[in-house]
Every structure is written in C-alpha cells, then in structure tokens.
Amino acid sequence: MKTLRWIVLMLFLIGLVLAIAHALMPAFALSEAAAYLVAAALAGAAVLLAVIVLSLRWRAWIWRQGGTDVQWLWFSEDPPGLPTVRQTRQQRAEQRRHSS
C-alpha cells in the first residue's frame, strides 16, 4: 500500500511539472516535455540505485576486512556479538594456517 502511495505521488508531481512547463513554454510540446521528464526520472533512479549498490558493497567490504560500522564509534565498546565473530574468524584463520 505504501508503494502505491509513492507511485501516485510521483505521477502527481510529474503532472504538476508538466502543467507548469506547458504554461511557461506553450510552444514546447507536452509529449516532448513528458519524454524529457521520464528520461530524467529514469536517469535519477539509475544514479540512486548505483549509489545504493556501491554503498552497500563498500560497507560489506569494510565488514569483511574486520572493520565496524562508523556509527558504533559513538559507543565505548564494540557492537553486541562482534567480539565473538572476530574470535571465530581468528580461530578459523589459525586452523587454516595449521592445516596448510
């Protein structure tokens, strides 16, 4: 239901922008303005998606390297469960060294 609200809101905003654009530039075809607006919206969505994916991959890489979330720097200790995860990783690394 929430997604439907966003879609309706976006359609309303697109219509509003088209109406304003047509009022400011009556010689500009409404279909051409709609095409530009849709293209701009798709380009913006693609950029947003790329930023989200790259951000998540960056954070996952930091986690795999043993880092913690930057927001946890506000607290005096590691997040719950992180010492156990680090200890488990260290034990696995030692087992790999001994088995090689």
KOLKOL-452723 format. One record per atom (N, C-alpha, C, O, CB): residue in one letter; residue number from 1; atom name; x, y, z. Coordinates in steps of 0.2 Angstrom, whole numbers. Glycine has a CB too. Example, Ala and Ser with C-alpha at 12.3 -4.5 7.8 and 13.67 -1.06 7.14 Angstrom:
% residues 2
 type seq atom    c1    c2    c3
    A   1    N    66   -28    39
    A   1   CA    62   -22    39
    A   1    C    66   -16    39
    A   1    O    71   -17    42
    A   1   CB    57   -22    45
    S   2    N    64   -11    35
    S   2   CA    68    -5    36
    S   2    C    64     0    39
    S   2    O    67     6    40
    S   2   CB    70    -3    29
//
This chain:
% residues 100
 type seq atom    c1    c2    c3
    M   1    N     4    -6     0
    M   1   CA     0     0     0
    M   1    C     4     6     0
    M   1    O     3    11    -3
    M   1   CB    -5     0     6
    K   2    N    10     6     4
    K   2   CA    14    12     4
    K   2    C    17    13    -3
    K   2    O    18    19    -5
    K   2   CB    20    10     9
    T   3    N    19     8    -7
    T   3   CA    22     9   -13
    T   3    C    17    12   -18
    T   3    O    19    16   -22
    T   3   CB    24     2   -16
    L   4    N    11    10   -17
    L   4   CA     5    13   -21
    L   4    C     5    21   -20
    L   4    O     4    25   -25
    L   4   CB    -1    10   -20
    R   5    N     6    23   -14
    R   5   CA     6    30   -12
    R   5    C    11    34   -15
    R   5    O    11    39   -18
    R   5   CB     6    31    -5
    W   6    N    17    31   -15
    W   6   CA    23    34   -19
    W   6    C    22    34   -26
    W   6    O    24    39   -29
    W   6   CB    29    30   -17
    I   7    N    19    29   -29
    I   7   CA    18    30   -36
    I   7    C    13    35   -38
    I   7    O    14    39   -43
    I   7   CB    15    23   -39
    V   8    N     8    36   -34
    V   8   CA     3    41   -35
    V   8    C     6    48   -34
    V   8    O     4    52   -38
    V   8   CB    -3    40   -31
    L   9    N    10    48   -29
    L   9   CA    13    55   -28
    L   9    C    18    57   -34
    L   9    O    18    62   -36
    L   9   CB    17    54   -21
    M  10    N    22    52   -36
    M  10   CA    26    53   -42
    M  10    C    22    55   -48
    M  10    O    24    60   -51
    M  10   CB    31    47   -43
    L  11    N    17    52   -49
    L  11   CA    13    53   -55
    L  11    C    10    61   -54
    L  11    O     9    64   -59
    L  11   CB     7    48   -56
    F  12    N     8    62   -48
    F  12   CA     5    69   -47
    F  12    C    11    74   -48
    F  12    O     9    79   -51
    F  12   CB     2    69   -40
    L  13    N    17    73   -46
    L  13   CA    22    78   -47
    L  13    C    24    78   -54
    L  13    O    26    84   -56
    L  13   CB    28    76   -42
    I  14    N    24    73   -57
    I  14   CA    26    73   -65
    I  14    C    20    77   -68
    I  14    O    22    81   -72
    I  14   CB    26    66   -68
    G  15    N    14    76   -67
    G  15   CA     9    80   -70
    G  15    C     9    87   -68
    G  15    O     8    92   -72
    G  15   CB     2    78   -67
    L  16    N    11    89   -62
    L  16   CA    12    96   -60
    L  16    C    18    99   -63
    L  16    O    17   105   -66
    L  16   CB    13    96   -52
    V  17    N    23    96   -64
    V  17   CA    29    99   -68
    V  17    C    27   100   -75
    V  17    O    29   105   -78
    V  17   CB    35    94   -67
    L  18    N    23    95   -78
    L  18   CA    21    95   -85
    L  18    C    17   101   -86
    L  18    O    17   105   -91
    L  18   CB    18    89   -87
    A  19    N    12   102   -81
    A  19   CA     7   108   -82
    A  19    C    11   115   -81
    A  19    O    10   119   -85
    A  19   CB     2   108   -76
    I  20    N    16   115   -77
    I  20   CA    20   121   -76
    I  20    C    24   122   -82
    I  20    O    25   128   -84
    I  20   CB    24   121   -70
    A  21    N    27   117   -85
    A  21   CA    32   118   -91
    A  21    C    27   120   -97
    A  21    O    30   124  -101
    A  21   CB    35   111   -92
    H  22    N    21   117   -97
    H  22   CA    17   119  -103
    H  22    C    15   126  -102
    H  22    O    14   130  -107
    H  22   CB    11   114  -104
    A  23    N    13   129   -96
    A  23   CA    11   135   -95
    A  23    C    17   140   -96
    A  23    O    16   146   -99
    A  23   CB     9   136   -88
    L  24    N    23   139   -95
    L  24   CA    29   143   -96
    L  24    C    31   143  -103
    L  24    O    33   148  -106
    L  24   CB    35   141   -91
    M  25    N    31   137  -106
    M  25   CA    33   137  -113
    M  25    C    27   133  -117
    M  25    O    28   127  -119
    M  25   CB    39   133  -114
    P  26    N    22   137  -120
    P  26   CA    17   134  -123
    P  26    C    19   131  -130
    P  26    O    15   126  -132
    P  26   CB    11   139  -124
    A  27    N    24   133  -133
    A  27   CA    26   131  -139
    A  27    C    30   124  -139
    A  27    O    30   120  -143
    A  27   CB    31   135  -143
    F  28    N    32   122  -133
    F  28   CA    35   116  -131
    F  28    C    30   111  -131
    F  28    O    25   111  -127
    F  28   CB    39   116  -124
    A  29    N    30   105  -135
    A  29   CA    25   100  -135
    A  29    C    25    96  -128
    A  29    O    30    95  -125
    A  29   CB    27    95  -141
    L  30    N    19    95  -126
    L  30   CA    18    92  -120
    L  30    C    21    85  -120
    L  30    O    23    82  -115
    L  30   CB    10    91  -118
    S  31    N    20    81  -126
    S  31   CA    23    74  -126
    S  31    C    31    75  -126
    S  31    O    34    70  -123
    S  31   CB    21    71  -132
    E  32    N    34    80  -129
    E  32   CA    41    80  -128
    E  32    C    43    82  -121
    E  32    O    48    79  -119
    E  32   CB    43    86  -133
    A  33    N    40    86  -118
    A  33   CA    41    88  -111
    A  33    C    40    81  -106
    A  33    O    45    80  -102
    A  33   CB    37    93  -108
    A  34    N    35    77  -108
    A  34   CA    34    71  -104
    A  34    C    40    66  -105
    A  34    O    42    63  -100
    A  34   CB    27    68  -106
    A  35    N    42    66  -111
    A  35   CA    48    61  -113
    A  35    C    54    64  -109
    A  35    O    58    59  -106
    A  35   CB    49    61  -121
    Y  36    N    56    70  -109
    Y  36   CA    61    73  -106
    Y  36    C    61    71   -98
    Y  36    O    66    69   -95
    Y  36   CB    62    80  -107
    L  37    N    55    72   -96
    L  37   CA    54    71   -88
    L  37    C    55    64   -86
    L  37    O    58    62   -81
    L  37   CB    47    74   -86
    V  38    N    52    59   -90
    V  38   CA    53    52   -89
    V  38    C    60    50   -90
    V  38    O    62    46   -86
    V  38   CB    48    48   -94
    A  39    N    63    53   -95
    A  39   CA    70    51   -96
    A  39    C    74    54   -90
    A  39    O    79    50   -87
    A  39   CB    73    54  -102
    A  40    N    73    60   -87
    A  40   CA    77    62   -81
    A  40    C    75    58   -75
    A  40    O    80    57   -71
    A  40   CB    75    70   -80
    A  41    N    69    56   -74
    A  41   CA    67    52   -68
    A  41    C    70    45   -69
    A  41    O    73    43   -64
    A  41   CB    59    51   -68
    L  42    N    71    42   -75
    L  42   CA    74    36   -75
    L  42    C    82    37   -74
    L  42    O    85    32   -71
    L  42   CB    73    33   -82
    A  43    N    85    42   -76
    A  43   CA    92    43   -75
    A  43    C    93    44   -68
    A  43    O    98    42   -65
    A  43   CB    94    49   -79
    G  44    N    89    48   -65
    G  44   CA    90    49   -57
    G  44    C    89    43   -53
    G  44    O    93    41   -49
    G  44   CB    85    54   -55
    A  45    N    84    38   -55
    A  45   CA    83    32   -52
    A  45    C    89    28   -53
    A  45    O    91    24   -48
    A  45   CB    77    29   -54
    A  46    N    92    28   -59
    A  46   CA    98    24   -60
    A  46    C   104    26   -56
    A  46    O   108    22   -53
    A  46   CB   100    24   -68
    V  47    N   105    32   -56
    V  47   CA   110    35   -52
    V  47    C   109    33   -44
    V  47    O   114    31   -41
    V  47   CB   111    43   -52
    L  48    N   103    34   -42
    L  48   CA   102    32   -35
    L  48    C   103    25   -34
    L  48    O   106    23   -28
    L  48   CB    94    34   -33
    L  49    N   101    21   -38
    L  49   CA   102    13   -37
    L  49    C   109    12   -37
    L  49    O   112     8   -33
    L  49   CB    98    10   -43
    A  50    N   113    15   -42
    A  50   CA   120    14   -42
    A  50    C   124    16   -35
    A  50    O   128    12   -33
    A  50   CB   124    18   -48
    V  51    N   122    22   -33
    V  51   CA   124    24   -26
    V  51    C   123    19   -21
    V  51    O   127    18   -16
    V  51   CB   122    31   -25
    I  52    N   117    17   -20
    I  52   CA   115    12   -15
    I  52    C   119     6   -16
    I  52    O   121     3   -11
    I  52   CB   107    10   -16
    V  53    N   119     3   -22
    V  53   CA   123    -3   -23
    V  53    C   130    -3   -21
    V  53    O   133    -7   -17
    V  53   CB   122    -6   -30
    L  54    N   133     3   -23
    L  54   CA   141     4   -21
    L  54    C   142     5   -14
    L  54    O   146     3   -11
    L  54   CB   143    10   -25
    S  55    N   137     9   -11
    S  55   CA   137    10    -4
    S  55    C   137     3     0
    S  55    O   141     2     5
    S  55   CB   132    15    -1
    L  56    N   132    -1    -2
    L  56   CA   132    -7     2
    L  56    C   138   -12     1
    L  56    O   140   -15     5
    L  56   CB   125   -11     0
    R  57    N   140   -12    -5
    R  57   CA   146   -16    -7
    R  57    C   152   -13    -3
    R  57    O   156   -17     0
    R  57   CB   148   -16   -14
    W  58    N   153    -7    -2
    W  58   CA   158    -4     2
    W  58    C   158    -6     9
    W  58    O   163    -8    12
    W  58   CB   158     4     1
    R  59    N   152    -5    12
    R  59   CA   151    -7    19
    R  59    C   152   -14    20
    R  59    O   155   -16    25
    R  59   CB   144    -5    21
    A  60    N   150   -19    15
    A  60   CA   152   -26    16
    A  60    C   159   -27    16
    A  60    O   162   -31    19
    A  60   CB   148   -30    10
    W  61    N   163   -24    11
    W  61   CA   170   -25    11
    W  61    C   173   -23    17
    W  61    O   178   -26    20
    W  61   CB   173   -21     5
    I  62    N   171   -17    20
    I  62   CA   174   -15    27
    I  62    C   173   -20    32
    I  62    O   177   -21    36
    I  62   CB   171    -8    29
    W  63    N   167   -23    32
    W  63   CA   165   -28    37
    W  63    C   169   -34    36
    W  63    O   172   -37    41
    W  63   CB   158   -30    37
    R  64    N   170   -36    30
    R  64   CA   175   -42    29
    R  64    C   182   -41    31
    R  64    O   186   -46    32
    R  64   CB   174   -44    21
    Q  65    N   184   -35    31
    Q  65   CA   191   -33    32
    Q  65    C   192   -32    40
    Q  65    O   197   -31    42
    Q  65   CB   193   -27    29
    G  66    N   186   -33    44
    G  66   CA   187   -33    51
    G  66    C   185   -26    54
    G  66    O   185   -25    60
    G  66   CB   194   -34    53
    G  67    N   182   -22    50
    G  67   CA   180   -15    52
    G  67    C   173   -15    55
    G  67    O   170   -20    55
    G  67   CB   180   -10    46
    T  68    N   171   -10    59
    T  68   CA   165   -10    62
    T  68    C   161    -4    58
    T  68    O   164     0    55
    T  68   CB   165    -9    69
    D  69    N   155    -3    60
    D  69   CA   151     2    57
    D  69    C   153     9    61
    D  69    O   154     9    67
    D  69   CB   143     1    59
    V  70    N   154    14    57
    V  70   CA   156    20    59
    V  70    C   152    23    65
    V  70    O   154    26    69
    V  70   CB   157    25    54
    Q  71    N   145    22    64
    Q  71   CA   141    24    69
    Q  71    C   142    21    76
    Q  71    O   140    24    81
    Q  71   CB   134    23    68
    W  72    N   145    15    76
    W  72   CA   147    12    83
    W  72    C   153    16    86
    W  72    O   154    14    92
    W  72   CB   149     5    82
    L  73    N   156    20    83
    L  73   CA   162    24    86
    L  73    C   159    29    92
    L  73    O   163    31    96
    L  73   CB   165    28    81
    W  74    N   153    30    92
    W  74   CA   150    34    97
    W  74    C   150    30   104
    W  74    O   149    34   109
    W  74   CB   143    36    95
    F  75    N   150    24   104
    F  75   CA   149    20   110
    F  75    C   156    18   112
    F  75    O   161    18   108
    F  75   CB   145    14   108
    S  76    N   156    16   118
    S  76   CA   163    14   121
    S  76    C   165     7   120
    S  76    O   171     5   122
    S  76   CB   163    15   129
    E  77    N   161     3   117
    E  77   CA   163    -4   116
    E  77    C   160    -6   109
    E  77    O   156    -3   106
    E  77   CB   160    -9   121
    D  78    N   162   -12   107
    D  78   CA   160   -15   100
    D  78    C   153   -17   101
    D  78    O   150   -18   106
    D  78   CB   164   -21    99
    P  79    N   150   -17    95
    P  79   CA   143   -20    94
    P  79    C   142   -26    97
    P  79    O   147   -30    97
    P  79   CB   140   -20    87
    P  80    N   136   -28   100
    P  80   CA   135   -35   103
    P  80    C   136   -40    98
    P  80    O   134   -40    92
    P  80   CB   128   -35   106
    G  81    N   140   -45   100
    G  81   CA   142   -51    96
    G  81    C   148   -50    91
    G  81    O   150   -55    89
    G  81   CB   136   -52    91
    L  82    N   150   -44    91
    L  82   CA   156   -43    86
    L  82    C   163   -46    89
    L  82    O   166   -49    85
    L  82   CB   158   -36    85
    P  83    N   164   -46    96
    P  83   CA   170   -50    98
    P  83    C   169   -57    97
    P  83    O   175   -60    95
    P  83   CB   170   -48   106
    T  84    N   164   -60    97
    T  84   CA   163   -67    96
    T  84    C   164   -69    88
    T  84    O   168   -74    87
    T  84   CB   156   -70    97
    V  85    N   162   -64    84
    V  85   CA   163   -65    77
    V  85    C   170   -65    75
    V  85    O   173   -69    72
    V  85   CB   159   -60    73
    R  86    N   174   -60    78
    R  86   CA   181   -59    77
    R  86    C   185   -65    80
    R  86    O   190   -67    77
    R  86   CB   183   -52    81
    Q  87    N   183   -67    86
    Q  87   CA   186   -73    88
    Q  87    C   185   -79    84
    Q  87    O   190   -83    83
    Q  87   CB   184   -75    96
    T  88    N   179   -80    82
    T  88   CA   178   -86    77
    T  88    C   182   -85    71
    T  88    O   185   -90    68
    T  88   CB   171   -86    75
    R  89    N   183   -79    68
    R  89   CA   187   -78    62
    R  89    C   194   -80    63
    R  89    O   198   -83    59
    R  89   CB   186   -71    59
    Q  90    N   196   -77    69
    Q  90   CA   203   -78    71
    Q  90    C   205   -86    72
    Q  90    O   210   -88    69
    Q  90   CB   205   -75    77
    Q  91    N   200   -90    75
    Q  91   CA   201   -97    76
    Q  91    C   201  -100    69
    Q  91    O   205  -105    68
    Q  91   CB   196  -100    80
    R  92    N   197   -98    64
    R  92   CA   197  -102    58
    R  92    C   203  -100    54
    R  92    O   206  -104    50
    R  92   CB   191   -99    54
    A  93    N   206   -94    54
    A  93   CA   212   -92    51
    A  93    C   218   -96    54
    A  93    O   222   -99    50
    A  93   CB   213   -85    52
    E  94    N   218   -97    60
    E  94   CA   223  -101    63
    E  94    C   223  -109    61
    E  94    O   228  -112    60
    E  94   CB   223  -101    71
    Q  95    N   217  -111    61
    Q  95   CA   216  -118    59
    Q  95    C   218  -119    51
    Q  95    O   221  -124    50
    Q  95   CB   208  -120    59
    R  96    N   217  -114    47
    R  96   CA   219  -114    40
    R  96    C   227  -114    40
    R  96    O   230  -118    36
    R  96   CB   216  -108    36
    R  97    N   230  -110    44
    R  97   CA   237  -110    44
    R  97    C   240  -117    46
    R  97    O   245  -119    43
    R  97   CB   239  -104    49
    H  98    N   237  -120    51
    H  98   CA   240  -126    54
    H  98    C   238  -132    49
    H  98    O   242  -137    49
    H  98   CB   237  -128    61
    S  99    N   233  -132    45
    S  99   CA   231  -137    41
    S  99    C   235  -136    34
    S  99    O   236  -141    31
    S  99   CB   224  -137    39
    S 100    N   238  -131    33
    S 100   CA   242  -130    26
    S 100    C   249  -133    27
    S 100    O   252  -132    22
    S 100   CB   242  -123    24
//
